[in-house]
Amino acid sequence: MGKRKSSAKAPPKKRMDKLDTVFSCPFCNHGTSVECRIDMKNLIGEASCRICQESFSTTVTALTEPIDIYSEWIDECERVNNLEDDGAE
């Protein structure tokens, strides 16, 4: 004879919130002006500001999200600023 099945329910699945695709510009500080686009056909990700026309592009993978492109842009801006600071001293 078989056992009766337990009446306990499975725990509910956690819902993942959507990540942002629009960000503030690091150059003009205008909120929600930077839009990130991913071209999986050419493996290029681009972030561009609608206000000051600044842009940044990088290579992407299948796991890349718009926040990753924006984060790389911020990191590159900080790296360039640190190089300029070191060269001025």
Phi and psi in degrees as GROMACS dihedral restraints (atoms count N, CA, C in turn):
[ dihedral_restraints ]
;  ai    aj    ak    al  type     phi  dphi    fc
    3     4     5     6     1   -91.3    20    10
    4     5     6     7     1   159.9    20    10
    6     7     8     9     1   -78.9    20    10
    7     8     9    10     1   156.0    20    10
    9    10    11    12     1   -79.1    20    10
   10    11    12    13     1   147.6    20    10
   12    13    14    15     1   -73.3    20    10
   13    14    15    16     1   147.1    20    10
   15    16    17    18     1   -69.1    20    10
   16    17    18    19     1   146.4    20    10
   18    19    20    21     1   -91.6    20    10
   19    20    21    22     1     3.0    20    10
   21    22    23    24     1   -70.8    20    10
   22    23    24    25     1   136.2    20    10
   24    25    26    27     1   -87.8    20    10
   25    26    27    28     1   153.3    20    10
   27    28    29    30     1   -70.0    20    10
   28    29    30    31     1   148.0    20    10
   30    31    32    33     1   -64.9    20    10
   31    32    33    34     1   146.0    20    10
   33    34    35    36     1   -66.6    20    10
   34    35    36    37     1   147.1    20    10
   36    37    38    39     1   -75.4    20    10
   37    38    39    40     1   142.1    20    10
   39    40    41    42     1   -77.7    20    10
   40    41    42    43     1   135.8    20    10
   42    43    44    45     1   -90.7    20    10
   43    44    45    46     1   130.2    20    10
   45    46    47    48     1   -87.4    20    10
   46    47    48    49     1   128.1    20    10
   48    49    50    51     1   -75.8    20    10
   49    50    51    52     1   149.4    20    10
   51    52    53    54     1   -71.6    20    10
   52    53    54    55     1   141.4    20    10
   54    55    56    57     1   -85.3    20    10
   55    56    57    58     1   155.5    20    10
   57    58    59    60     1   -67.4    20    10
   58    59    60    61     1   151.7    20    10
   60    61    62    63     1  -121.2    20    10
   61    62    63    64     1    -5.2    20    10
   63    64    65    66     1  -124.3    20    10
   64    65    66    67     1   134.2    20    10
   66    67    68    69     1  -134.9    20    10
   67    68    69    70     1   175.7    20    10
   69    70    71    72     1   -89.7    20    10
   70    71    72    73     1   147.8    20    10
   72    73    74    75     1   -78.7    20    10
   73    74    75    76     1   134.1    20    10
   75    76    77    78     1   -74.6    20    10
   76    77    78    79     1   -13.2    20    10
   78    79    80    81     1   -97.8    20    10
   79    80    81    82     1   -49.1    20    10
   81    82    83    84     1  -102.3    20    10
   82    83    84    85     1    -4.5    20    10
   84    85    86    87     1    56.5    20    10
   85    86    87    88     1    24.0    20    10
   87    88    89    90     1   -82.2    20    10
   88    89    90    91     1   124.6    20    10
   90    91    92    93     1   -69.2    20    10
   91    92    93    94     1   143.7    20    10
   93    94    95    96     1    55.1    20    10
   94    95    96    97     1    35.2    20    10
   96    97    98    99     1  -105.9    20    10
   97    98    99   100     1   -15.9    20    10
   99   100   101   102     1   -93.5    20    10
  100   101   102   103     1   125.2    20    10
  102   103   104   105     1  -115.6    20    10
  103   104   105   106     1   132.9    20    10
  105   106   107   108     1  -105.3    20    10
  106   107   108   109     1   132.9    20    10
  108   109   110   111     1  -126.4    20    10
  109   110   111   112     1   143.0    20    10
  111   112   113   114     1  -120.6    20    10
  112   113   114   115     1   124.1    20    10
  114   115   116   117     1  -106.5    20    10
  115   116   117   118     1    97.8    20    10
  117   118   119   120     1   -73.1    20    10
  118   119   120   121     1   -21.1    20    10
  120   121   122   123     1   -67.0    20    10
  121   122   123   124     1   -42.8    20    10
  123   124   125   126     1  -101.3    20    10
  124   125   126   127     1    -0.6    20    10
  126   127   128   129     1    57.2    20    10
  127   128   129   130     1    46.7    20    10
  129   130   131   132     1  -126.1    20    10
  130   131   132   133     1   134.7    20    10
  132   133   134   135     1  -114.4    20    10
  133   134   135   136     1   137.1    20    10
  135   136   137   138     1  -132.2    20    10
  136   137   138   139     1   134.9    20    10
  138   139   140   141     1  -118.3    20    10
  139   140   141   142     1   128.7    20    10
  141   142   143   144     1  -141.1    20    10
  142   143   144   145     1   145.4    20    10
  144   145   146   147     1   -93.6    20    10
  145   146   147   148     1   132.5    20    10
  147   148   149   150     1   -77.6    20    10
  148   149   150   151     1   -20.8    20    10
  150   151   152   153     1   -87.9    20    10
  151   152   153   154     1   -57.3    20    10
  153   154   155   156     1   -99.4    20    10
  154   155   156   157     1     0.6    20    10
  156   157   158   159     1    65.4    20    10
  157   158   159   160     1    15.5    20    10
  159   160   161   162     1   -73.0    20    10
  160   161   162   163     1   147.0    20    10
  162   163   164   165     1  -145.7    20    10
  163   164   165   166     1   161.9    20    10
  165   166   167   168     1  -147.3    20    10
  166   167   168   169     1   136.1    20    10
  168   169   170   171     1  -132.3    20    10
  169   170   171   172     1   150.5    20    10
  171   172   173   174     1  -151.5    20    10
  172   173   174   175     1   166.9    20    10
  174   175   176   177     1   -81.3    20    10
  175   176   177   178     1   149.7    20    10
  177   178   179   180     1  -127.1    20    10
  178   179   180   181     1   164.7    20    10
  180   181   182   183     1  -120.1    20    10
  181   182   183   184     1  -178.1    20    10
  183   184   185   186     1   -67.1    20    10
  184   185   186   187     1   -21.3    20    10
  186   187   188   189     1   -94.6    20    10
  187   188   189   190     1    -3.0    20    10
  189   190   191   192     1   -71.8    20    10
  190   191   192   193     1   136.5    20    10
  192   193   194   195     1  -115.6    20    10
  193   194   195   196     1   163.9    20    10
  195   196   197   198     1   -57.7    20    10
  196   197   198   199     1   -35.0    20    10
  198   199   200   201     1   -64.1    20    10
  199   200   201   202     1   -30.1    20    10
  201   202   203   204     1   -67.0    20    10
  202   203   204   205     1   -41.0    20    10
  204   205   206   207     1   -64.9    20    10
  205   206   207   208     1   -45.7    20    10
  207   208   209   210     1   -62.6    20    10
  208   209   210   211     1   -41.2    20    10
  210   211   212   213     1   -64.2    20    10
  211   212   213   214     1   -39.5    20    10
  213   214   215   216     1   -64.0    20    10
  214   215   216   217     1   -37.0    20    10
  216   217   218   219     1   -64.4    20    10
  217   218   219   220     1   -45.4    20    10
  219   220   221   222     1   -62.6    20    10
  220   221   222   223     1   -43.9    20    10
  222   223   224   225     1   -61.8    20    10
  223   224   225   226     1   -41.3    20    10
  225   226   227   228     1   -66.8    20    10
  226   227   228   229     1   -38.8    20    10
  228   229   230   231     1   -62.4    20    10
  229   230   231   232     1   -43.9    20    10
  231   232   233   234     1   -65.4    20    10
  232   233   234   235     1   -39.4    20    10
  234   235   236   237     1   -63.7    20    10
  235   236   237   238     1   -43.9    20    10
  237   238   239   240     1   -65.6    20    10
  238   239   240   241     1   -41.4    20    10
  240   241   242   243     1   -64.5    20    10
  241   242   243   244     1   -38.2    20    10
  243   244   245   246     1   -68.1    20    10
  244   245   246   247     1   -36.1    20    10
  246   247   248   249     1   -66.0    20    10
  247   248   249   250     1   -39.1    20    10
  249   250   251   252     1   -67.7    20    10
  250   251   252   253     1   -38.8    20    10
  252   253   254   255     1   -64.9    20    10
  253   254   255   256     1   -41.2    20    10
  255   256   257   258     1   -68.8    20    10
  256   257   258   259     1   -35.3    20    10
  258   259   260   261     1   -73.1    20    10
  259   260   261   262     1   -25.5    20    10
  261   262   263   264     1   -79.5    20    10
  262   263   264   265     1   -21.9    20    10
